[in-house]
């Protein structure tokens, strides 16, 4: 069965839409870690349309004011700005979820499968179709009428279901691995809290407290224990700094869109000439990245030697056995770090303020034990994240062949 078969016809996308709406806007002051709703942003969508439910921020809002905007299971969302044209299907979450202002929500008619259109719009042909109606010079943008005017495949529901059935097992495996990753990263956080917050570390029964700290622990500053490294951006007007580049160059979006702490690939890369021309600095594999501007306090660990733009403070420990401890210490104190961020247009914590922050350092023996256990957990995260990348690649190789009719369904 091919796309040109008699029962695989085409129609305006509007013909499969029952209801549509832009994501609402509300004040940034309403964001709160204890909020009663979650918000789905474009940064919570991967390039392939996977939703990172764990990174959605919370907000405290009057739900009645946004009635009709909340996402329901099976809603198709398409990014209209930023990374234009990424499609995803909302499934479920334990809080009500509002789509962000840069998302358009489409509720489709019952006679079609929303996952079919998620896969179609994320295919090479579907993405090109969406971009063909995007408008704007500096920042491209999609509108509801422009998307609904697109002529899209509308095979019988049974054909749609067959395509989805061939692709969805890849997504199910990816989601299963994501849940395992979340459990592993939570295990590392719990281990940190058990040992270093509740002070129930191995052998704690035999250690005296001196001025509120276990004997042998030291109160230092981050300047004492690590090299905080900034980044830079080569001129975007010089292609020689970018074209053919193979040096990973991370931006905060790479971190906020990543589904775990393991950072394996940056969206953009620069050349050696670009590196030399800017204040970007090469960082060794295993360096902890902390976003320090705008979205302050998001973290990742680079898998290969890389550099960053100026939106980070990268933490290179003086003693490598303190790496995982410093990461967990910072993640545990993220609200404190954000309180030190200043700025009128956007929040930023300077390297000077960061270096002056105090940090309690346990004994080296205890750091070694924590580094071993936390690194083992992170190694499992890396393995699962790598597996997910391979699954996504296999799915995306199959996708265009199904959508073009090259593979019979």
FENJO-V791779 format. One line per field, one symbol per residue. psi: psi as a letter, one per 40 degrees, with the letter a starting at -180 (. if undefined). burial: # if it has 16 or more other C-alpha atoms within 10 Angstrom, else .. A space follows every 50 residues. Layout:
BEGIN
psi->???
burial->???
END
This chain:
BEGIN
psi->hieeidegiiiiddeehdiiiiiiiiieeehhefieiihhideehideeh hgdeehiiihihdddeheeiiihehhihheibghehiihhciieiihhii eeihhhhiideihddddddddeidddddddddeiihcdhiiiiddddeeh hiigiidddddddddddddddddddddddddddddddddddddddedeff iheddehihhfeiiheiihaidddeihhhaaihiheehddedheiehhhi idddddeieadhhdhidiiiidddddeieiihiiiehhhhhehcghfiii hidihiiiaeeihhhhidhdeeddddddddddfddddddehiiddiihhi dddddehihhhaiddddddddddddddddddddddddddddddddedddd dddeedhh.
burial->.##....#....##.##..#.##.......#....############### ###.#####.#.......####.########.########......#### ########...############..##.###.##.....###.#.###.# .####...###.##..##.#...##.##.##..##..##.###.##.... #...........##......###.##########.....###..#.#### ################..###..##...#####..############### ####.############...###########.....##..#.....#### #..##...#.##...###.##..##.##..##.##..#..##..##.### .##.....#
END
